[in-house]
Amino acid sequence: DTDVPQVQHYQLFLKKHVVFKEAIPIKNLLALSKIHQTYRVGYLKDVVLARVLDEATAANPNSIIHSNNATVISILKDDSTSIQKLFARLRSPTTSAE
């Protein structure tokens, strides 16, 4: 992009600065894969392609994000152990509001 004064290093940012944090361990590999893919698609849409995407074209990544979120929620809701761990963690007095 000729309007950007310096070269942007998006991959370097993703490798060095992005840290995945789990509130509870997620053992389902499909759910983890969808979570990571959703973050990358959102990053592409909001940061890398923000200046060139029009409203109609932005619907495509939004659709991917929505579909991935639905898949992750479906997987997690069917895993009663994960839900129990999550609510136990939320109710714990040592859990901060943040």
C-alpha positions in Angstrom: 0.0 0.0 0.0 1.6 3.2 -1.1 -0.3 5.3 1.5 1.5 3.4 4.3 4.9 5.0 5.0 6.6 1.9 6.2 6.4 -1.8 5.6 4.1 -3.6 8.0 5.3 -6.9 9.5 2.0 -8.7 10.3 3.4 -12.2 10.5 6.1 -11.1 12.9 3.5 -9.4 15.1 1.4 -12.5 15.2 4.4 -14.7 16.1 5.9 -12.4 18.7 3.1 -10.5 20.4 0.0 -12.7 20.3 -0.3 -15.1 23.2 -3.2 -17.5 23.4 -4.6 -17.8 27.0 -7.1 -20.3 28.1 -9.4 -19.8 31.0 -9.9 -23.5 31.1 -8.0 -26.1 29.1 -9.6 -26.9 25.8 -8.8 -30.5 24.8 -10.9 -30.6 21.6 -8.5 -30.0 18.7 -11.3 -28.9 16.4 -12.4 -26.2 18.8 -8.9 -25.0 19.3 -8.3 -24.9 15.6 -11.5 -22.9 15.1 -10.6 -20.4 17.8 -7.2 -19.8 16.3 -8.6 -19.5 12.8 -11.2 -17.1 14.0 -8.6 -14.9 15.5 -6.5 -14.9 12.4 -9.5 -14.1 10.1 -10.5 -11.3 12.4 -7.0 -9.9 12.4 -6.9 -10.0 8.6 -10.3 -8.3 8.4 -9.7 -5.6 11.0 -6.0 -4.9 10.6 -4.5 -6.1 7.3 -7.5 -5.6 5.0 -9.3 -2.8 6.8 -8.6 -0.2 4.2 -9.5 -2.2 1.2 -12.6 -4.2 2.3 -15.9 -2.8 1.4 -19.1 -3.7 3.2 -20.1 -6.5 0.8 -16.6 -8.1 0.8 -16.3 -7.9 4.6 -19.4 -10.1 4.8 -17.2 -13.1 3.8 -14.8 -13.0 6.8 -17.7 -12.1 9.0 -19.5 -15.3 7.8 -16.4 -17.4 8.6 -16.1 -15.8 12.1 -19.8 -16.4 12.8 -19.6 -20.0 11.6 -16.5 -20.7 13.6 -18.0 -19.2 16.8 -21.1 -21.3 16.4 -18.9 -24.5 16.0 -16.8 -23.7 19.1 -19.9 -23.0 21.2 -21.5 -26.2 20.0 -18.4 -28.2 20.8 -18.0 -26.7 24.3 -21.7 -27.0 25.2 -21.6 -30.7 24.5 -18.5 -31.1 26.8 -20.1 -31.1 30.3 -16.6 -31.3 31.9 -15.5 -28.1 30.3 -18.7 -26.3 31.2 -18.4 -27.4 34.9 -14.8 -26.3 35.0 -15.6 -22.9 33.5 -18.5 -22.2 36.0 -16.4 -23.4 38.9 -13.6 -21.0 37.8 -16.1 -18.1 37.4 -17.6 -18.8 40.9 -14.2 -19.1 42.6 -13.4 -16.2 45.0 -9.9 -16.1 43.7 -11.1 -15.2 40.1 -10.7 -11.5 39.5 -13.3 -9.4 37.8 -10.9 -8.9 34.8 
